Amino acid sequence: MLHKTRGIVLKTTLYSETSVVVQMFTEKFGIQSYMINGVKKPKAKIRMNMLQSLHLADLVVYHKPNIGIQRISELLPTPVFRSIPYDLIKSTMIIFLNEVLYKSIRQQHADEHLFNYIFNSLCWIDETAQANPSFHLAFLLKLTRFLGFAPSMEHKTDQSYFDLQEGEFKSLPPLHPYFIQKKEALLFIQLFTTAFENLNEIKMDNATRRIILDKILVYYNLHTASFGEIKSHQILEDVLS
């Protein structure tokens, strides 16, 4: 049976000389893998440039429950990115966020709120004139709300430590090394609660931004099974510095 759904490209793997398997986060079915034949042929309906990291699409797909690899009947890039492919900062952010999303989204079922958050955030960063250098930090912290490990915003004046393992403020430093002090923790809160369009209100230098990113990745590692090492943030830090 054919179904219409929206999709977000997460990973494309070569299967043969002319075929690929594309892993997508779909609005209707969650994470799905699709075989696409003939993507490198001159007259291909679905081409490789439509399958770049986190590109958005309207899909018509065949869907059979309990089948590992499905098929796509139609794929139409919607909306077509206007700035991300041509803006070095935006495109590098997208590569980094794609790696984190691929390792952290486990939904084998539909999750409308998570899908809409990612979809709308990608549209926003593509449409905005200039990427705020803290966009990726805010995106990842806001994403935790949908993944089930959002940091607690409650804290008292005597609580000077934020426990990354527990996701909450503490009065005393934890016995483990996974914590940050109040200055960085307050930036966590600001990034979590500030709308993307107001991120320029948060003042951070490159060194602080690098520290916050490292701590966010520790936070994800602690709360996401098999998260592993993220490599693309090194390139992003070089571009932003």
Stockholm file with secondary structure:
# STOCKHOLM 1.0

chainA/1-241         MLHKTRGIVLKTTLYSETSVVVQMFTEKFGIQSYMINGVKKPKAKIRMNMLQSLHLADLVVYHKPNIGIQRISELLPTPVFRSIPYDLIKSTMIIFLNEVLYKSIRQQHADEHLFNYIFNSLCWIDETAQANPSFHLAFLLKLTRFLGFAPSMEHKTDQSYFDLQEGEFKSLPPLHPYFIQKKEALLFIQLFTTAFENLNEIKMDNATRRIILDKILVYYNLHTASFGEIKSHQILEDVLS
#=GR chainA/1-241 SS CEEEEEEEEEEEEECSSSCEEEEEEETTTEEEEEEECCTTSTTCSSCGGGSSTTCEEEEEEECCTTCSEEEEEEEEESSCCSSGGGCHHHHHHHHHHHHHHHHHCCCSSCCHHHHHHHHHHHHHHHHSSSCCTTHHHHHHHHHHHHHTCCCCCCCCTTCCEEETTTTEEESSCCSSSCEEEHHHHHHHHHHHHSCGGGGGGSCCCHHHHHHHHHHHHHHHHHHSTTCCCCCTHHHHHHHHC
#=GC SS_cons         CEEEEEEEEEEEEECSSSCEEEEEEETTTEEEEEEECCTTSTTCSSCGGGSSTTCEEEEEEECCTTCSEEEEEEEEESSCCSSGGGCHHHHHHHHHHHHHHHHHCCCSSCCHHHHHHHHHHHHHHHHSSSCCTTHHHHHHHHHHHHHTCCCCCCCCTTCCEEETTTTEEESSCCSSSCEEEHHHHHHHHHHHHSCGGGGGGSCCCHHHHHHHHHHHHHHHHHHSTTCCCCCTHHHHHHHHC
//
